[in-house]
Amino acid sequence: MPPPTTRSITRPTTRPIMRSPWQAGPEAHTEGPALVSVTEFTADRHSQTVPIALSGLRLRRSWPQTPGAVGMWLWADPWHKRSGSVSLWTGERALYAFVGRPDHIRIVRAHKNRGTARATSWTTDRLDPAAAWATAHALLSDSTPWPSKSVHTPEGT
């Protein structure tokens, strides 16, 4: 009898990432330049992923009235306990105003001891949501390393 064959298991080079539909903000008509922000939260336990994702969905409801918001996606990688957002803004001032909102701060504080967060941002000369998502997806799927520059949150968050 011939020896049993063995197969090597290869993992896909990209992680499966689910995303919400594009949610336009009040500045969706902007042509550029734009600031792209990518956030990622990795929960310590799988049981924490749903409450964290629900918090993001609650924030998303206010998106159409968020000053300086161009548009955004929420994303999730439940197998790896990760979720976050990819958002486009008219500039840093608008992003920091959102990050400093009481509802955002409350959510960050509620979950900060339940996992690890990281964020980054970059500017583009013209608004191109498809290109922004492609660059963000490369970060989120680990095909491109995260830059060392990170978005800072207000004191105490």
Buried (B, 14 or more C-beta within 10 A) or exposed (E): EEEEEEEEEEEEEEBEBEBBEBBBBBBBEBEEEBBBBBBBBBBEEEEBBEEBBEBBEEBBEBBEEBEBBBBBBBBBBBEBBBBBBBBBBBEBEBBBBBBEBEEBBEBBEEBBEBBEBBBBBBEBEEBBBEEBBEBBBEBBBEEEEBEEEEBEBEEEB
